[in-house]
Amino acid sequence: MSKIIILFFSLSFFNVFAQSKATIQGEIKSSEKENLVGSGILIQSNNQSFYSLSDSLGSFSSKLEPGIIHLQVNALGYLEKKISFELKKDTLLSIILEKDTSILNEVVVANTKKSGITTLSGGKLSFNLKELSSVPTVLGTTDIIKLLQLTPGVQNSGDANGYLYVRGGDPGHNAILYSGTPVYGMSHLLGIFPFYNTDHIQQVEFDKSSSNAKYGGRLSSTTLLIPNKKLPSEFAIQGNVGILASQLNFAIPVTEKTGIYISGRKTYIDEIVAPILKSGSKNNDVQDMKYGFSDGNFTLISQISKKNLFSVDAFVSGDELKIRDNNLALKTGLKWSNFTISPTLVTTFSPKVSMSNSVYFSQYSNDLNMEQATIQFEVSSYVKDFGFTNAVQYSIKNIPFESGFQYVYHDLQPQKVNVENLTTTNNASQNSLINANEASIFTSVKPKLSNNITAELGLRINYYTSGSQDSYLHFQPRVLLNYFANEKYSFYGSYNKQYQYLSLITTSSVGIPTDFWIASSDGIKPQSSDEFSIGSNQNISRNWTSSIGGFYRSMKDLLEYPYGVTQFNETTTLKNDLLVGKGQAYGIEMMLRKSNGRFTGWLSYTLSWSDRNFDELNNGNTYFAKYDRRHNLSVVGMYDLNSKWNFGITQIFSSGNRFTMPTSWYFINNNPVKEYSGYNNAQMPNYIRTDISVNYFFLKTNKKESALNFSIYNTFNIANPIYVVLNVQVNENKDSVIVKQEEKVLYRILPSISWRFKF
């Protein structure tokens, strides 16, 4: 099947390219041999000019008439390089850019700064986390999820929530891949702590549309977390020590061709903060609540031969929350954890052909245990993936291709419920297990249709089966066209078809991880979506860039679970409990970014709509989705005062999320009854938050660093409620009701201090 797809794309575009032309293929790297993503390439040939950008591997390709070629390559933080040569046949270039340095009064000032955010083709974004360390966060370490929420098309989820909501989708519609391995548990408690140790991650790539045919299984975005892939040349330690958590990272060269990276983090809320709260508080709830988490990362890199690079990436995390209330005779424990591991072998056969093969295992589980008086209640769930991925990059008629095969075995336990009466033998339990197989082949091609038009075309074919009755074969085309008008203006348009076989069922309005995953089985259909997007990127000047775009997404077979943590009934099944409906989302996205100079940052704005339609909800009428937030505005600023001080600020404004509010009350047999006018008929207050941070550097070089970070989350102490409670009071005659709306706020101003070091 893969060969048929390759032949199809080859024949489709073969006639577009004249045989007399020759191809220039190049890769752009820094002097430290790092791929320079999003570098600008200006090509002048036969009195014509062409402009393009390097891709996520730092590569570019162009087909031109033979003759004298002039190349001009630019990347922020690096010296411009110009190359001229005569093109006679297909040519392979390797371009090394040197860092931009200035020499003044015998003091060498090296500008190693790169762009914190780089725009790739089709509006995709690449993040250099090191250059975004000044963006304020609670712990003084970069938070990837919160960074993504500051970009266009991503809804701000508010406090007490660590999920992503992208282009009107649900939280489970987003794929987060750590070294190509899916991670199913996506946040620590209430979204307060950064979920990933950013010191271990080299780069983040964010695609709001999942336009690459290599990735599938989600309706919305794909976030690639790429660990360090550069062999460590010497032993190094870096970390961060804060008042709530600390982290430590080691780079260890084993041999000249082998090295490892080890990272770890841990909170000590219970050991340090909890005793302080307990000593000054009379609130039993505070005294009897405990929470902690730890996580770790491991990467092994080995250049086992000139053409073979072997690596192993692993990630593990564990969280535990305990609550005890003696007044209610209640004990509650909640645990959730992740574990992933993925060995990968990359083989380079020639400059034009390379192949990667990887196997992976991913597991996410959560367990809730509640004991009150004589009743013990347990709910647990897990999802396990055993997978294999093959990908080959090659060229046919000098047209870049990538094709491959993927297989994954899904093992899920959506909900295992056990209710036990400790004083009698009246016990009950319910369990559901799902096993599924998913195989796919994919092919993507990047032809150049004309001097100014390039394309990224892909096709993904999925075969999914669960049990003896549920099987699906789906074709998922991906089309992306790029038009480079000149070196200042470029335009794109895309269409993507997606299917999703594993769905996240949310059971809580805040970020308490009692949610569970369910696979398409027992008549539950896969979710699907069709998305169209258009946009434009503008290089206003060397320092300023902007982008504007729009999108429309239609979604079918969406799932809704209208119950709480669990709906326990011996006769019910998940198929009966889940509601099935459809939805749509559309909007406009804008971004203005400054990427060079003492002051850097960006302004992001999204105007969007998202609605749902379920026959069983709102009398079958269309209603606003929970996270239909009309306006999302983010302003991020970072300022380097001098070599010792830099400052960061974020200003966030977004419309409130939706919820269902009773509109009237009446009495039946002296009992108050509430009446609703519509589903999600009310809206929370607008969300407003200002964060600031200050970094003071005791020492800062390429190899050594020592700095104090002062951060204030929600600087102006604005009350942003996470949910609303209705306080109902009935008079003595039971003939009138007074309803007061109480807005519950989790936290307001949160100052923090941390010490960051590297040596």
N, C-alpha and C positions, 0 to 999 in steps of 0.2 A: 504493500500500500504506500509506503514511504517513497518508493521509486516512482510510482504513478504520480504522486504529488509533485515530486521534483521535475518529472518530465512535463507535467502540465504547466508549471510556472516557466520552465525553460522555453517551451514552444510559444507561450503567450507573449513573451517579451523578446524573443530572438530577433524578430524583424525590426525591432526598434533601434537596434544598435548596428551601425555600419561596420563592416569588417575592416575598414581602413583605419579605424580608431584604435588607440592603445589605452591601457588602463594604468592609472597611478594608484597604488595602494600604499598607505603609510600608517605609521604609528607614532604618536607623540608622547614622549616621556620626559620626566624631570631628570636632573643629574643624579638623583637618588633612585632612578629607575621606577618611579611611580607613574602610573597612567595618568595623563592630564586630560580629564573629562571636560567637554564643552569648550575646547580650544577653538579659536576662530581661524579658519584657513581661507585666505584670499588667493585665488588662482587666476592668473592672467595668461591668455593664450590666443594668438592670432587676433589681437585687438579686441578681445572679449574678456569680461571679468565674471568669475563665478565665486560664490561664497558658500561655505558649509561649516559644520561644527563636528568635532570629534565625538565619537559615541562613548558609551560607558566603559569601553576598553581602551580609550584613547586612540581609536583607529578612524581612518577616513578613506574614501575611495572615490575616484572620478575617472570618467572615460572621455578622452580628448583626441582631437586631431593631432597628428605628429607635427612637431615644430618646437620653437623656443618656449619654454615654460618658466614663468616667474611665480614662485610661492612666497607668501608672506604669512607667518604663523604668529598668533598672539595668544597669550594666556595671562590672566591676572597674577601679578607677583613674579613674572618671569620676563626676561629680556626678549624683545621681538627678534625673530630670526627670518632672514630672507635667503631664498635659494633659487638659483637659476640654472637650467640645464636644457639640453636638447632631447626631446622625447622622440625616440625612434621605435620602441617596442614597449611591451608591458614592463613597468618599473615598480620596484618595491623600495620604499624609503623608510628609514628609521631616523626620526628627528629628536634631538635632545635639546631641551631648553634650559638655559642657565638662570639661576635666581637673580633677581634684580637687586644689586647692591650699590651702595654709595660710600665713598671714602672721604672723610672730612677730618682734618687736623690729626692724622694718624690714628683716628678711631674708626673702626669699620662698623658701619651700621647695616646689618643684613635684613632685608625685607623678605621674610619667608612666608608672609601672609598669603593665603590663597582665598579665593571666593568662598564664603560660607555656604552659599547656595548657588548652584549652577543649573540653568535651564537646558534640558536636553530636547531632542526632537519630539514633537507632538505634545509639548507642554509638560513632559516629565521633569522631575526635579532630582538633583543629586546634592547631598549634604556632606560637607566636610565638618565633622563634629568638633574637631580641635579649634576651628575658627569661630565656633558659636558658643564658646565657653562663657562669654560675657552675658548671654541671654539669661535673665534671672530665673532661678528655680528654687524650690523649697530647701533642698539640701546643698545647693551650691555646685551640683553636678548637672551636666546637660541631660535633659529629659526628652527622649526622642518623640514620644507620643505628644507631649505638649508643644514641641517644635512643629510637628505636622499640623496641629490644630491652629497654628498661626499662619497657615498658608491658604491660598484660595481653594474653595471647593470643599474644605473640611470644616464641619460644624464644631464649634466649641461645646464640649459636653458638660461644662459647668463643674462645680465642686462635687466631690464624692463619686467621681466616675472617671475611669481610665480608658474607656472605650473610644474608638474612632467612629465617626459618622461622616461618610464621604459621599457627596453628591446625592443626598437624599436616601442613602441606603441604610440598612440596619447594621448594628455592630458586628454581627457574624458574617457580613458580606465582604469583609476585608481579610486578605491573606497577609500574615507576617511570616516571612521566611528567614530563618537564621541559618546562613550558609546553605540555602536551598531547602532547608527542612522546615515544615510547617510547625508553628508554635500555637497551640490551642488555648492555653491560659495566658491572657494578655495583660494582666495588671496585678499590682500589689493592692492591699486593702485601700478602698475608696479613692484610688488613683493618686494618693498623696506622694508616694515615693516613685522615683524613676524605675521602670521595670527592667531596663537593660543597663548593664555596666558599659557606659560609652567609651571608657578607656580601652576596652577590648575590641571595639568595633572601629574599623578603618573608614568605612563609608556607608552611607544610606542612600538607596535609590527608591523613589516614590513615584508610582504610576497610578494616577487616579482612575484610569480606565482599564488597567490590566491588558494593555494593547499588544504585549508580546505573547505570541502563540505558545511559547515555552511554558507559560504559567497559566493555570486554569483552576477551576473549582470554586471560584468566588464571583459574585455579581459585581463587585465594586473594585476596590483598589488592591494593589500589590505593593508591599513594602519589603525591600531586600535589605537585610542586615548583613554586611560583608565584613567578617573578622579580618584581623591583620594577616596578610599573606606575604609579607616581606620577611625574609630570613633575618633574625636579629644578629647584628654584627658584634654586639658586646652585651654583657649582663647589665640590666637596667631595672630599677624599681620606681614605680610611681603610684600615687594613691591620693586619697582624700579622707581627712578626719573631720567629722562634724559632730554636732551635739546630739543628733538622733541616729546617725549611721556612719559607717566608715567603709572604705574599700581599699584594696591593695592589688597591685598588678605587677607581675614579674615577666621580664623578657630574658630568656635563658638560651644562649647558643650552646648546643651540645657538641657539634662538630662544625666544620666549615660549610657543610651542606645540610645540616639539620639543626633545627631550633624549636623551642616551645614557648608558648605564652600561657600563663596561668593567672587567673583573676578571681577575686572573691569579695563579697560584701556581706555585712551583717548589721542589723539594728541592735541597739541596747536600750530600747525604750523602757523595758521592764526593769532593767538593772539600775538605770540612772534617773529617768524621767518619772516613772511610776512612783517611786518612794517620795519624790518631792511633791507630787500631786497628792499623795495619800497623807502626808504630814500636814498639809494645809487645807484639806478638804473634808467636809462632813458628808459628802455624797457617797453613799455606798456603791453606787454604780461605777464611779471612778475607781474606787478602791479595789473592786473585784473584776476589773476588765484587764486582760493582758493580751498583747499582740507582739509578734516578732516575725522577721523573715530573714532568710539568708539565700544567697545564690552564688554560683560559680561558673566560670568559663574556662575551657581548655582548648588550645590549638597546637597541633603538632604539624610542622612543615619540614618536608625532606625532599631535597633534589636528588632522587635516587639514581638518576642518570641525566645525561645532557638533554634528553627528550622527554623525561618523565618526572613529574612533580606529584608527590603524594602528600596528602594532608588529612588530618582528623580534627573535626570540630565537635565540641560537646558543650552542652548547657544544662544546668540543673538549678532549680529554684524550689523553695519550700516556705509556706506561710502557715501561721497558726494563730487563731483568735480564740480566746477563752473568756466567757462571761459567767459570773456567779451572782445570783440575787437571792440572799437568804430569806428576804421577806416573801418572795414568791416560791420559795423552795425550788429554784430553777438553776440548773447547770447546763451550759451550752458550750460546745466545742466545735470549731470549724477549721478544717485543714484542707489546703490545696497545694498542688505541686506540679512541676514540669520536669521532664527529662528528655533531651534530644542528643543524638550522636550520629555523625555522618562521615565515614571515610570516603575520600575522593581521590581518584587518579586522573591527572590531566596529561595526555600524551600529545606531543607535537610531532607530526609526521613530516611536515614541510612548512615553509612560510605561509602556505595557503590552506593547509589542512591540519586541524587539531581535533581532539576528541576528549571528552570527559565522561567518566563513569563513576557513579556514587551510589552507595546504599545508605539507607537511613532508618532510624527508629525514633519515633516521637510518642510521648505519653503525657497526658494531662488527666489529673484526677482530683476530685473534691469529695470530702466526707463531712456531713453535718450530723452531730449527735446532741440530742436534747433530752434532759431528764428532769421531770417535774413531778414531785411527790412520788407516786408509785408507777408512773408511766414513763417508759423509755422509748424515744422516737429516733430512728436513724434513717438518713437519706444519703446515698452515695452514687457517684457516677464516674465514668472514665471514658476516654477515647485513646486508642492506640493505633499507630500507623506503622506498617513495615513496608518500605518502599525502595524502588530502584529507579535511577534516572540515567539515561544515556543521551548525550548531545554531541553532534559532529558539526563543526564549522568548516566550510569548504567553499570553493568557487566553481561555477559552471559558466563558461564564456565570460570570465572575469566579473560575474555577478555574484555577490556574497550570499551564501545560503547558510542556514542552520536547521538541521533536522535531528530528530531523535525519537526515543521511545521511553515511556514512563509506565510504571506499574506500582500500585499500592494496594495493600490489604488493610481494610479498616476493621477494627474490633472495637465495638462500642457497648457500653452499658449506660443508657440514658438516665434511668432512675432505678435504683434498688431501694425499696422502702421496707422498713421493718418496724412494727409497732409491738411493744411488749409490755404487758401488765405484770409488774414485779410481784404482785400479791396473789395473782390467779394464773391459771393456765390459758387464759383467753388471749392468745397472741395471733398476729396476722403478719403476712409478708407478701411483697410483690416484687417481681424482678423481670427485667426485659433485657435481652441480649440481641445485638444485631451484628452480623458479619457481612461484609461486602467486599467485592473486588472491583477495582477500577483500572482500566488500561487505556492508554492514549498514545497516539503518534502525532507529531507536529512538524511543520515545516514553515520557515519564514524566509523571505527573500527581500533584498534591498536593491532593486534596480534603479538606475538613473534614467528617467523617461525623457529628459531633455537637459539642456545646459543649466536650467534653473529649477527643475522639478525632480524630486526624488520620492521614492515610495518605500514603505515598509508593509509588505503583504504577508499574511500568515493564515494558516489553516490548522486547526486543532480538531482531531477526531477522537471522541471519547466513547468508550464502551463501559457501561456500569451494570453490575448485576448484584442482587441481594436476594438470597433464597432461590426458589425455583420459579417464581412468578414475576418478580420485579427485575426487568432488564431494560436498558435504554442505550440507543446508539445516537449520538448527537454530533453534528458538524458545526464548528464554531469558527466562522471566518473573522479575520481582523484586517482592516484596511486603514492605512495612514498615509496621507499625501502631504509632502512638504514643498512649499514654493519659496525660493529665496529670491526676492525681488532685487536686492542688492545687499551690501554689507550691513545696512542698518535695519532693513525690514524683511521679515519672513512670515509666512502664513502656513497654517496646517488645517486639515480636516480629517476626521476619523470616524469609523464605524466599528463597533465591537459587539459580537454575540457571545453571551456567557451562559453557562449552566452551573448550578451548584447542587451537589449531592449530599453534603453534610451541612446541617443548619444549626445555628446557635439559638437555643430557646432561653429567653431572658425571663427571670422570675422575680427580679427585684428592681425597683426604680433607682436604687443607688448602687455603688460599686461593690456590693457584697457578693463574692463569687459562688452563689448557689445556682448559677445558670448551668445548663447542660447541653451537650451536643446530641443530635439525632441524625440518623442516616435515612435516605430515601428507601423505604421498605414498607411492606404491608399496605400497599396502595398509596403511600405518601409520595407525591411526585417531586421531582427535582425542581428547584426554583430556576427561573430563567430571566434574562434581561436583554434588551437591545438598547445600545447607547450611541448617540450621534454627538459629535462635538466639533467645534470650529474655533480657531483662535489665531492670534497674531503676536509676534515678539518684536520689540523695537529696541535697537541699540542707540539710545539717545546720545550718548557720548561715551568716552572711555570709562567713565565711572558710573553712569546711570543707564539702567535698562528698565523696560516695562513690558507688560503683557496684558492682553485682554482676550476673553473667550466666552463661549456659551456652550451649554450642554442640554441634552434632553435624554432621559432614560425612562423606558417603560419596563415594568417588572410583573411577572406572572407567578402564580402558585406560591406566593409568600405565605409564611406561617406565623400564626399568632397563638400564644398560650395565655388564656385569660385568667389563669389561676395564680396562686402565690407560689411558695416554695415547692409545694407538691399538691396534687389532687389525688388523694388516696381513696380508692374504692376497689374492692376485690373484683368487681365486674367491669371496671373501665379499662380502656387501653389508651396509649398515647394517640393512636389514630383517631379515637373518638373525642379526645380532649382538644386536639389541635384544630384550629380554624384555618381555612385556606382562602386567600384573596389575591388581590392585585394592587398595583400602585404605580405611580409615576413621579418623576422629579425633573425639574428644569431650573435653569438659572444662568446668571452672568457672573464671571469671575474676573477680578482685576488685581494687578500687582505692580508696584513701583519699587525698584530696588537700587540701592547704592552699594557698590561692591569694592570700593577702593578709597583710600584716604584715611584720615584720622576718624572721621565719622562714617559709619556704615550702618546698614539696616534696611528695612523694607516696610512698606505699607500694603496690606492685603484687605480686599473687600469682596464679599460674596453676597449677591442678592438672589435668593432661591426660594422655590416652592416644593413641597413634598406632601403627597396625599396618599390615602389608602382606601380600598373598597373591599369590605368583607360582608357577605350576605347576612351573617349572624350578628353583626355589629351595626349600630346606628341605623337600624331599620333598612339596611342594605344601601344606605346613602353614602356618598363619598365624604370622608372626613380628613382632617389634617393629621399627618403622622406625628408621633410624639416629639420627634426632634425636627419638626418643621420650624426652623428659626429663620425668619424672613431676612434679617440683616446680621451679617457677621463682619466686624471690623477689627483688625489687629494692626498695631503700630509697634515696630521693634526698632530700637536705636542702640548702637554701641559706639562709645567714644573713647579713643586712646588719648589721654591727656599728655602723657609722657611715658618714659620707659618704666615708671613705677606704678602709675595709676591708670586704670580704665574703668569705665562705667557702662551700665546697661539698664535699659528700661523697656518694659512692655506695657502697652495700654490696650485693653480688650473691651469691646462692646458687642453684645449680641442680644437679639430678641429672646424672650423667655420661651422655654419649651412648653409643650401642650400637656394638659391633663383634663380629666373629667370632673366636673363640679355639678352638684345638685342645684337645680334652678328654683325649686319650690318644695314646700313641706306641707303635709296634711295628716289628719288623724284617722286611724281605723281602730275602733274599739279602744280608744284612749292611748293608742300607740302611735308615735310619730313615724311617718313614712316619707321618704325622700323621693323626688321625681326629677328625672333628667331630661334635658331638651336635646342633647346630642352627645356623641362620643368625642372626647378631647375638645370639649366646647369652651374650655378656659385656658388661660395662658399665665405662666409664671411671670414675675417682674423681669424687666430687662437685666441682663447680666453685665456688670461693670467691674473691672478689676485693674489695678495698677500695681506692677511689680518693679522693684528696683534692685540693682546689685552694684557692688563696688569691689574691685579686685586691687589689692596692694601687693606688688611683687618685691620680695626681698632679693630674689635672684631670678634671672630669666635669660637662658641661652638655649641653643638647640638641644643640648643634652641634659641640662639641669634647670630645675625650676623650684621655686618656693614662694607661695603666695597665700595671702589670707583673703577669703571671700566673705563679704557681708551681704546678705540678701534679705529683703522684706517682701513677703508674699501678701498681696492685698494691702498695700501701703496705707490707704485711706480708710481701712477698717469698714468697708462697705458690707452690709449684710446681704449676702446672696443665698436665698433659701434653696434647699435641695428638694423639699417637698412641702405640701400643705396639709394640715390636719384641721378637721372641722370640729369645733367644740360646741356641742349641742346642749342647750339648757332648756328644760321644760318647767313651766311654772307649776305651782301647787295644784291648781285646778286642771292641769293637763289640757288646757285649751289654747295655748300659744307656745311658740318655740322661738328661742333666740339662738341664732347660729353665728358663731364668731370664727373667722378664718385665722388660723395660727400658722405662720410661716416658720418652718424649722430650719435653722442655720447650723451647719456642722462646725465650721471654723471661720474666723474672720482674719485678723492680722496675724501673720506667722513670720516672725524674724528668725534668722538662722545665721550661724557663723561656722566656717569650716576652713581647714588648712589643706591646701593642695601642694603636693611635692613631687619631684621627679629627680632622680640622680642615678 
